[in-house]
Amino acid sequence: MTIHVFYSYAQEDEILQKRLETHLTVLLQQGAITAWNKRNISAGTEWMNQIDEHIENAQIILLLVSAHFFASQYSYGSELQRALQRHRLNEARVIPIILRSVD
């Protein structure tokens, strides 16, 4: 069974998201997980709808936490809230990963 993973992060943290994804490459290659992030948005499509769809289908939601994440209206205001709602309903596991200190 393949586990669907969604990365929630601020654009400013994209380099760190790529580093994390590198560590998960073996799981991707083995087919144990599929992963989706904002770089996978198809050109010419409604980006918010794509993000919402992938949050809804994810079994694991990785929250890449930083000051930029909390400053991002969409990441903090929308993605985080939906992720926590799905977690409370036992529909998905939410795993926060601290990328940078948040004061």
Backbone torsions as a table, in degrees:
resi	resn	phi	psi	omega
1	MET	NA	127.2	-179.9
2	THR	-86.9	134.1	178.6
3	ILE	-97.5	131.0	-179.9
4	HIS	-92.8	123.7	-176.9
5	VAL	-113.5	137.1	176.5
6	PHE	-119.8	129.8	175.4
7	TYR	-95.5	123.6	173.5
8	SER	-110.5	117.9	-176.3
9	TYR	-156.9	161.8	175.4
10	ALA	-83.7	147.8	-179.9
11	GLN	-53.3	-36.2	-178.6
12	GLU	-64.2	-17.4	-179.0
13	ASP	-102.9	16.1	-175.9
14	GLU	-59.3	-38.2	179.9
15	ILE	-61.3	-41.5	179.1
16	LEU	-69.7	-34.2	176.1
17	GLN	-63.1	-42.0	178.8
18	LYS	-62.6	-38.8	178.3
19	ARG	-63.1	-43.5	177.8
20	LEU	-61.8	-44.0	-179.7
21	GLU	-60.4	-35.1	177.0
22	THR	-59.4	-39.6	179.5
23	HIS	-68.2	-22.3	-179.4
24	LEU	-96.9	4.7	-175.7
25	THR	-56.3	-41.1	-178.9
26	VAL	-59.9	-42.8	179.1
27	LEU	-65.3	-37.4	176.5
28	LEU	-64.1	-46.3	-178.1
29	GLN	-65.7	-32.7	179.1
30	GLN	-79.5	-8.9	-178.4
31	GLY	79.5	11.4	179.5
32	ALA	-72.4	-31.2	178.2
33	ILE	-136.3	156.6	163.0
34	THR	-117.9	148.1	-177.7
35	ALA	-130.1	143.5	179.6
36	TRP	-134.9	139.4	175.6
37	ASN	-145.3	178.6	-173.7
38	LYS	-61.6	-24.7	178.4
39	ARG	-68.2	-15.1	-179.8
40	ASN	-87.0	2.4	-179.8
41	ILE	-65.9	128.8	-179.9
42	SER	-75.4	139.2	178.6
43	ALA	-61.6	139.7	176.3
44	GLY	80.9	6.8	178.9
45	THR	-109.4	163.3	178.7
46	GLU	-74.1	107.4	-171.9
47	TRP	-63.3	-37.6	-179.4
48	MET	-64.9	-38.4	178.4
49	ASN	-64.0	-40.5	178.9
50	GLN	-64.6	-44.0	178.8
51	ILE	-61.6	-47.9	179.9
52	ASP	-58.0	-43.2	180.0
53	GLU	-60.2	-42.8	-177.4
54	HIS	-75.3	-31.5	173.0
55	ILE	-63.7	-41.6	-178.7
56	GLU	-65.4	-31.8	-176.7
57	ASN	-92.7	-11.2	-176.2
58	ALA	-73.0	140.8	173.2
59	GLN	-94.9	-27.0	174.9
60	ILE	-127.5	130.3	177.2
61	ILE	-117.6	116.3	178.8
62	LEU	-93.8	117.6	176.9
63	LEU	-95.6	111.3	-179.3
64	LEU	-91.3	96.7	-167.1
65	VAL	-87.6	132.2	175.2
66	SER	-159.0	174.4	174.7
67	ALA	-61.3	-36.4	178.0
68	HIS	-63.0	-38.2	178.5
69	PHE	-60.9	-47.3	-179.7
70	PHE	-68.7	-26.4	179.1
71	ALA	-81.2	-17.6	-178.7
72	SER	-78.8	116.1	-178.6
73	GLN	-59.3	-40.7	-177.0
74	TYR	-76.5	-47.6	-178.7
75	SER	-61.1	-50.7	-177.3
76	TYR	-76.0	-44.7	-173.6
77	GLY	-75.7	-35.3	-174.2
78	SER	-110.3	-58.8	-175.8
79	GLU	-61.1	-47.5	-178.6
80	LEU	-61.9	-45.2	-177.7
81	GLN	-62.8	-43.3	179.1
82	ARG	-67.9	-39.4	178.5
83	ALA	-61.2	-45.7	-179.8
84	LEU	-65.4	-36.4	177.2
85	GLN	-62.9	-45.7	179.0
86	ARG	-64.6	-35.9	177.9
87	HIS	-64.7	-46.1	179.2
88	ARG	-60.2	-32.4	179.5
89	LEU	-86.4	5.2	-177.3
90	ASN	59.2	31.5	177.9
91	GLU	-93.0	-20.3	-178.4
92	ALA	-155.1	155.6	172.6
93	ARG	-95.9	132.2	177.8
94	VAL	-111.0	125.6	-177.9
95	ILE	-122.5	110.6	176.1
96	PRO	-80.1	137.0	176.8
97	ILE	-125.4	118.0	-177.9
98	ILE	-79.4	113.9	179.5
99	LEU	-86.5	-42.7	-178.5
100	ARG	-142.3	154.5	180.0
101	SER	-62.5	144.1	179.8
102	VAL	-119.2	114.3	-178.3
103	ASP	-89.2	NA	NA
